[in-house]
Amino acid sequence: MFADRAHAAPARQDPSLGSTDDPERGDVPGWVLITLMTAGLVVLIWALAGPALTNLFEQAIARVSGL
């Protein structure tokens, strides 16, 4: 009874759903996590270095323009 199922043809998959064993498919939750962590790091670095970079830029412009 169960031996017949072991040798049965595998069920066909809908091609519009894509293959689940495709190595190029990627890890979507992983990419989402990497994207969110990168955005968080950018915001953190910008918050810490923003005022210093603004000051540096304003000093450079003042020296170049002679104000």
Biopython code that builds the backbone (N, CA, C, O; Angstrom):
import numpy as np
from Bio.PDB.StructureBuilder import StructureBuilder

atoms = [
    (1, "MET", "N", (0.829, -1.178, 0.000)),
    (1, "MET", "CA", (0.000, 0.000, 0.000)),
    (1, "MET", "C", (0.883, 1.255, 0.000)),
    (1, "MET", "O", (0.729, 2.109, -0.873)),
    (2, "PHE", "N", (1.817, 1.383, 0.977)),
    (2, "PHE", "CA", (2.669, 2.553, 1.015)),
    (2, "PHE", "C", (3.830, 2.438, 0.029)),
    (2, "PHE", "O", (4.384, 3.452, -0.394)),
    (3, "ALA", "N", (4.200, 1.219, -0.335)),
    (3, "ALA", "CA", (5.298, 1.021, -1.274)),
    (3, "ALA", "C", (4.946, 1.593, -2.634)),
    (3, "ALA", "O", (5.828, 2.067, -3.351)),
    (4, "ASP", "N", (3.679, 1.558, -3.001)),
    (4, "ASP", "CA", (3.263, 2.114, -4.283)),
    (4, "ASP", "C", (3.489, 3.623, -4.321)),
    (4, "ASP", "O", (3.833, 4.161, -5.373)),
    (5, "ARG", "N", (3.308, 4.308, -3.213)),
    (5, "ARG", "CA", (3.496, 5.764, -3.180)),
    (5, "ARG", "C", (4.976, 6.138, -3.295)),
    (5, "ARG", "O", (5.303, 7.198, -3.827)),
    (6, "ALA", "N", (5.850, 5.298, -2.813)),
    (6, "ALA", "CA", (7.278, 5.590, -2.859)),
    (6, "ALA", "C", (7.798, 5.609, -4.285)),
    (6, "ALA", "O", (8.759, 6.318, -4.582)),
    (7, "HIS", "N", (7.181, 4.844, -5.168)),
    (7, "HIS", "CA", (7.632, 4.769, -6.550)),
    (7, "HIS", "C", (6.756, 5.589, -7.483)),
    (7, "HIS", "O", (6.943, 5.547, -8.699)),
    (8, "ALA", "N", (5.824, 6.318, -6.944)),
    (8, "ALA", "CA", (4.932, 7.120, -7.784)),
    (8, "ALA", "C", (5.695, 8.335, -8.316)),
    (8, "ALA", "O", (6.662, 8.791, -7.706)),
    (9, "ALA", "N", (5.251, 8.842, -9.448)),
    (9, "ALA", "CA", (5.870, 10.033, -10.037)),
    (9, "ALA", "C", (5.644, 11.231, -9.116)),
    (9, "ALA", "O", (4.577, 11.355, -8.515)),
    (10, "PRO", "N", (6.622, 12.100, -9.002)),
    (10, "PRO", "CA", (6.439, 13.276, -8.141)),
    (10, "PRO", "C", (5.358, 14.199, -8.684)),
    (10, "PRO", "O", (5.136, 14.286, -9.892)),
    (11, "ALA", "N", (4.702, 14.874, -7.775)),
    (11, "ALA", "CA", (3.641, 15.794, -8.191)),
    (11, "ALA", "C", (4.246, 16.942, -8.980)),
    (11, "ALA", "O", (5.346, 17.404, -8.675)),
    (12, "ARG", "N", (3.535, 17.395, -9.979)),
    (12, "ARG", "CA", (4.021, 18.509, -10.795)),
    (12, "ARG", "C", (3.818, 19.818, -10.053)),
    (12, "ARG", "O", (2.818, 20.014, -9.363)),
    (13, "GLN", "N", (4.763, 20.687, -10.205)),
    (13, "GLN", "CA", (4.701, 21.982, -9.545)),
    (13, "GLN", "C", (4.294, 23.029, -10.571)),
    (13, "GLN", "O", (4.662, 22.949, -11.743)),
    (14, "ASP", "N", (3.536, 23.999, -10.115)),
    (14, "ASP", "CA", (3.114, 25.086, -10.992)),
    (14, "ASP", "C", (4.348, 25.899, -11.383)),
    (14, "ASP", "O", (5.023, 26.425, -10.498)),
    (15, "PRO", "N", (4.672, 26.022, -12.680)),
    (15, "PRO", "CA", (5.884, 26.743, -13.077)),
    (15, "PRO", "C", (5.853, 28.226, -12.704)),
    (15, "PRO", "O", (6.908, 28.846, -12.577)),
    (16, "SER", "N", (4.675, 28.797, -12.528)),
    (16, "SER", "CA", (4.603, 30.213, -12.176)),
    (16, "SER", "C", (5.071, 30.467, -10.746)),
    (16, "SER", "O", (5.388, 31.604, -10.394)),
    (17, "LEU", "N", (5.119, 29.416, -9.914)),
    (17, "LEU", "CA", (5.567, 29.580, -8.531)),
    (17, "LEU", "C", (7.085, 29.535, -8.416)),
    (17, "LEU", "O", (7.632, 29.934, -7.388)),
    (18, "GLY", "N", (7.760, 29.070, -9.420)),
    (18, "GLY", "CA", (9.214, 28.961, -9.376)),
    (18, "GLY", "C", (9.637, 27.685, -8.687)),
    (18, "GLY", "O", (8.846, 27.008, -8.030)),
    (19, "SER", "N", (10.888, 27.384, -8.856)),
    (19, "SER", "CA", (11.433, 26.171, -8.253)),
    (19, "SER", "C", (11.936, 26.478, -6.855)),
    (19, "SER", "O", (12.591, 27.497, -6.638)),
    (20, "THR", "N", (11.635, 25.601, -5.903)),
    (20, "THR", "CA", (12.077, 25.824, -4.536)),
    (20, "THR", "C", (13.509, 25.362, -4.310)),
    (20, "THR", "O", (14.110, 25.695, -3.288)),
    (21, "ASP", "N", (14.068, 24.595, -5.251)),
    (21, "ASP", "CA", (15.433, 24.114, -5.079)),
    (21, "ASP", "C", (16.417, 24.868, -5.968)),
    (21, "ASP", "O", (17.517, 24.375, -6.218)),
    (22, "ASP", "N", (16.052, 26.030, -6.440)),
    (22, "ASP", "CA", (16.917, 26.840, -7.294)),
    (22, "ASP", "C", (17.987, 27.519, -6.439)),
    (22, "ASP", "O", (17.642, 28.314, -5.565)),
    (23, "PRO", "N", (19.277, 27.234, -6.661)),
    (23, "PRO", "CA", (20.324, 27.837, -5.826)),
    (23, "PRO", "C", (20.458, 29.340, -6.026)),
    (23, "PRO", "O", (21.050, 30.012, -5.181)),
    (24, "GLU", "N", (19.929, 29.888, -7.114)),
    (24, "GLU", "CA", (20.019, 31.318, -7.380)),
    (24, "GLU", "C", (18.846, 32.088, -6.773)),
    (24, "GLU", "O", (18.765, 33.307, -6.922)),
    (25, "ARG", "N", (17.948, 31.395, -6.098)),
    (25, "ARG", "CA", (16.744, 32.028, -5.578)),
    (25, "ARG", "C", (17.064, 33.036, -4.493)),
    (25, "ARG", "O", (16.457, 34.106, -4.459)),
    (26, "GLY", "N", (17.990, 32.729, -3.614)),
    (26, "GLY", "CA", (18.394, 33.665, -2.581)),
    (26, "GLY", "C", (17.582, 33.523, -1.313)),
    (26, "GLY", "O", (16.622, 32.756, -1.234)),
    (27, "ASP", "N", (17.998, 34.283, -0.334)),
    (27, "ASP", "CA", (17.381, 34.246, 0.984)),
    (27, "ASP", "C", (16.739, 35.603, 1.233)),
    (27, "ASP", "O", (17.404, 36.523, 1.710)),
    (28, "VAL", "N", (15.458, 35.739, 0.917)),
    (28, "VAL", "CA", (14.790, 37.036, 0.999)),
    (28, "VAL", "C", (14.818, 37.604, 2.408)),
    (28, "VAL", "O", (15.166, 38.776, 2.554)),
    (29, "PRO", "N", (14.477, 36.861, 3.461)),
    (29, "PRO", "CA", (14.559, 37.460, 4.798)),
    (29, "PRO", "C", (15.976, 37.920, 5.146)),
    (29, "PRO", "O", (16.145, 38.924, 5.838)),
    (30, "GLY", "N", (16.973, 37.212, 4.684)),
    (30, "GLY", "CA", (18.347, 37.624, 4.922)),
    (30, "GLY", "C", (18.669, 38.945, 4.257)),
    (30, "GLY", "O", (19.318, 39.803, 4.857)),
    (31, "TRP", "N", (18.221, 39.118, 3.020)),
    (31, "TRP", "CA", (18.475, 40.374, 2.315)),
    (31, "TRP", "C", (17.721, 41.522, 2.950)),
    (31, "TRP", "O", (18.226, 42.643, 3.006)),
    (32, "VAL", "N", (16.517, 41.253, 3.429)),
    (32, "VAL", "CA", (15.761, 42.306, 4.114)),
    (32, "VAL", "C", (16.493, 42.729, 5.380)),
    (32, "VAL", "O", (16.592, 43.920, 5.673)),
    (33, "LEU", "N", (17.001, 41.767, 6.125)),
    (33, "LEU", "CA", (17.735, 42.072, 7.348)),
    (33, "LEU", "C", (19.004, 42.859, 7.043)),
    (33, "LEU", "O", (19.309, 43.825, 7.743)),
    (34, "ILE", "N", (19.742, 42.469, 6.021)),
    (34, "ILE", "CA", (20.957, 43.190, 5.642)),
    (34, "ILE", "C", (20.625, 44.620, 5.236)),
    (34, "ILE", "O", (21.341, 45.551, 5.603)),
    (35, "THR", "N", (19.548, 44.799, 4.484)),
    (35, "THR", "CA", (19.150, 46.140, 4.046)),
    (35, "THR", "C", (18.772, 47.013, 5.234)),
    (35, "THR", "O", (19.183, 48.171, 5.305)),
    (36, "LEU", "N", (17.998, 46.476, 6.159)),
    (36, "LEU", "CA", (17.590, 47.255, 7.329)),
    (36, "LEU", "C", (18.787, 47.582, 8.226)),
    (36, "LEU", "O", (18.882, 48.690, 8.755)),
    (37, "MET", "N", (19.690, 46.631, 8.395)),
    (37, "MET", "CA", (20.866, 46.894, 9.219)),
    (37, "MET", "C", (21.768, 47.945, 8.570)),
    (37, "MET", "O", (22.328, 48.793, 9.265)),
    (38, "THR", "N", (21.912, 47.896, 7.260)),
    (38, "THR", "CA", (22.713, 48.896, 6.555)),
    (38, "THR", "C", (22.098, 50.278, 6.702)),
    (38, "THR", "O", (22.802, 51.254, 6.959)),
    (39, "ALA", "N", (20.779, 50.358, 6.538)),
    (39, "ALA", "CA", (20.103, 51.649, 6.709)),
    (39, "ALA", "C", (20.278, 52.160, 8.137)),
    (39, "ALA", "O", (20.484, 53.356, 8.342)),
    (40, "GLY", "N", (20.198, 51.280, 9.113)),
    (40, "GLY", "CA", (20.394, 51.676, 10.502)),
    (40, "GLY", "C", (21.800, 52.190, 10.755)),
    (40, "GLY", "O", (21.984, 53.176, 11.468)),
    (41, "LEU", "N", (22.798, 51.525, 10.170)),
    (41, "LEU", "CA", (24.177, 51.985, 10.324)),
    (41, "LEU", "C", (24.394, 53.345, 9.679)),
    (41, "LEU", "O", (25.100, 54.188, 10.233)),
    (42, "VAL", "N", (23.800, 53.566, 8.523)),
    (42, "VAL", "CA", (23.921, 54.864, 7.854)),
    (42, "VAL", "C", (23.323, 55.961, 8.725)),
    (42, "VAL", "O", (23.926, 57.023, 8.884)),
    (43, "VAL", "N", (22.145, 55.716, 9.290)),
    (43, "VAL", "CA", (21.506, 56.711, 10.151)),
    (43, "VAL", "C", (22.354, 56.969, 11.391)),
    (43, "VAL", "O", (22.522, 58.119, 11.798)),
    (44, "LEU", "N", (22.882, 55.923, 11.986)),
    (44, "LEU", "CA", (23.718, 56.072, 13.187)),
    (44, "LEU", "C", (24.991, 56.862, 12.894)),
    (44, "LEU", "O", (25.341, 57.778, 13.638)),
    (45, "ILE", "N", (25.675, 56.511, 11.821)),
    (45, "ILE", "CA", (26.911, 57.220, 11.459)),
    (45, "ILE", "C", (26.610, 58.668, 11.108)),
    (45, "ILE", "O", (27.351, 59.572, 11.495)),
    (46, "TRP", "N", (25.523, 58.887, 10.376)),
    (46, "TRP", "CA", (25.141, 60.247, 10.000)),
    (46, "TRP", "C", (24.836, 61.079, 11.249)),
    (46, "TRP", "O", (25.222, 62.245, 11.333)),
    (47, "ALA", "N", (24.145, 60.475, 12.215)),
    (47, "ALA", "CA", (23.805, 61.202, 13.443)),
    (47, "ALA", "C", (25.055, 61.562, 14.242)),
    (47, "ALA", "O", (25.129, 62.645, 14.821)),
    (48, "LEU", "N", (26.035, 60.662, 14.275)),
    (48, "LEU", "CA", (27.249, 60.925, 15.036)),
    (48, "LEU", "C", (28.214, 61.860, 14.306)),
    (48, "LEU", "O", (28.806, 62.744, 14.925)),
    (49, "ALA", "N", (28.375, 61.671, 13.009)),
    (49, "ALA", "CA", (29.380, 62.429, 12.264)),
    (49, "ALA", "C", (28.798, 63.629, 11.528)),
    (49, "ALA", "O", (29.556, 64.459, 11.026)),
    (50, "GLY", "N", (27.499, 63.743, 11.451)),
    (50, "GLY", "CA", (26.871, 64.831, 10.697)),
    (50, "GLY", "C", (27.294, 66.219, 11.134)),
    (50, "GLY", "O", (27.718, 67.011, 10.292)),
    (51, "PRO", "N", (27.198, 66.549, 12.417)),
    (51, "PRO", "CA", (27.601, 67.892, 12.840)),
    (51, "PRO", "C", (29.080, 68.196, 12.560)),
    (51, "PRO", "O", (29.416, 69.307, 12.150)),
    (52, "ALA", "N", (29.950, 67.224, 12.778)),
    (52, "ALA", "CA", (31.379, 67.434, 12.517)),
    (52, "ALA", "C", (31.629, 67.634, 11.026)),
    (52, "ALA", "O", (32.422, 68.493, 10.639)),
    (53, "LEU", "N", (30.961, 66.852, 10.194)),
    (53, "LEU", "CA", (31.130, 67.001, 8.746)),
    (53, "LEU", "C", (30.559, 68.327, 8.257)),
    (53, "LEU", "O", (31.124, 68.950, 7.357)),
    (54, "THR", "N", (29.455, 68.761, 8.835)),
    (54, "THR", "CA", (28.868, 70.055, 8.472)),
    (54, "THR", "C", (29.828, 71.180, 8.830)),
    (54, "THR", "O", (30.041, 72.093, 8.032)),
    (55, "ASN", "N", (30.403, 71.121, 10.014)),
    (55, "ASN", "CA", (31.360, 72.129, 10.448)),
    (55, "ASN", "C", (32.588, 72.140, 9.539)),
    (55, "ASN", "O", (33.066, 73.204, 9.146)),
    (56, "LEU", "N", (33.096, 70.954, 9.207)),
    (56, "LEU", "CA", (34.250, 70.841, 8.330)),
    (56, "LEU", "C", (33.948, 71.437, 6.957)),
    (56, "LEU", "O", (34.778, 72.149, 6.392)),
    (57, "PHE", "N", (32.785, 71.153, 6.431)),
    (57, "PHE", "CA", (32.385, 71.679, 5.126)),
    (57, "PHE", "C", (32.271, 73.199, 5.165)),
    (57, "PHE", "O", (32.737, 73.882, 4.253)),
    (58, "GLU", "N", (31.657, 73.728, 6.211)),
    (58, "GLU", "CA", (31.497, 75.180, 6.305)),
    (58, "GLU", "C", (32.851, 75.873, 6.437)),
    (58, "GLU", "O", (33.050, 76.942, 5.859)),
    (59, "GLN", "N", (33.776, 75.291, 7.180)),
    (59, "GLN", "CA", (35.122, 75.874, 7.288)),
    (59, "GLN", "C", (35.848, 75.863, 5.944)),
    (59, "GLN", "O", (36.521, 76.830, 5.586)),
    (60, "ALA", "N", (35.706, 74.761, 5.203)),
    (60, "ALA", "CA", (36.360, 74.675, 3.890)),
    (60, "ALA", "C", (35.784, 75.711, 2.938)),
    (60, "ALA", "O", (36.538, 76.357, 2.211)),
    (61, "ILE", "N", (34.484, 75.883, 2.925)),
    (61, "ILE", "CA", (33.847, 76.879, 2.051)),
    (61, "ILE", "C", (34.278, 78.290, 2.463)),
    (61, "ILE", "O", (34.522, 79.139, 1.605)),
    (62, "ALA", "N", (34.371, 78.536, 3.748)),
    (62, "ALA", "CA", (34.785, 79.861, 4.220)),
    (62, "ALA", "C", (36.222, 80.173, 3.792)),
    (62, "ALA", "O", (36.532, 81.304, 3.418)),
    (63, "ARG", "N", (37.092, 79.167, 3.850)),
    (63, "ARG", "CA", (38.483, 79.402, 3.437)),
    (63, "ARG", "C", (38.593, 79.638, 1.943)),
    (63, "ARG", "O", (39.358, 80.495, 1.498)),
    (64, "VAL", "N", (37.834, 78.883, 1.171)),
    (64, "VAL", "CA", (37.910, 79.019, -0.279)),
    (64, "VAL", "C", (37.313, 80.357, -0.732)),
    (64, "VAL", "O", (37.869, 81.031, -1.599)),
    (65, "SER", "N", (36.181, 80.731, -0.139)),
    (65, "SER", "CA", (35.519, 81.966, -0.572)),
    (65, "SER", "C", (36.106, 83.207, 0.095)),
    (65, "SER", "O", (35.820, 84.323, -0.339)),
    (66, "GLY", "N", (36.917, 83.041, 1.137)),
    (66, "GLY", "CA", (37.561, 84.153, 1.807)),
    (66, "GLY", "C", (36.626, 84.950, 2.689)),
    (66, "GLY", "O", (36.855, 86.136, 2.930)),
    (67, "LEU", "N", (35.575, 84.310, 3.171)),
    (67, "LEU", "CA", (34.631, 85.029, 4.027)),
    (67, "LEU", "C", (35.100, 85.104, 5.438)),
    (67, "LEU", "O", (34.417, 85.679, 6.286)),
]
sb = StructureBuilder()
sb.init_structure("model")
sb.init_model(0)
sb.init_chain("A")
sb.init_seg("    ")
for serial, (resi, resn, name, xyz) in enumerate(atoms, 1):
    if name == "N":
        sb.init_residue(resn, " ", resi, " ")
    sb.init_atom(name, np.array(xyz, "f"), 0.0, 1.0, " ", f" {name:<3s}", serial, name[0])
structure = sb.get_structure()
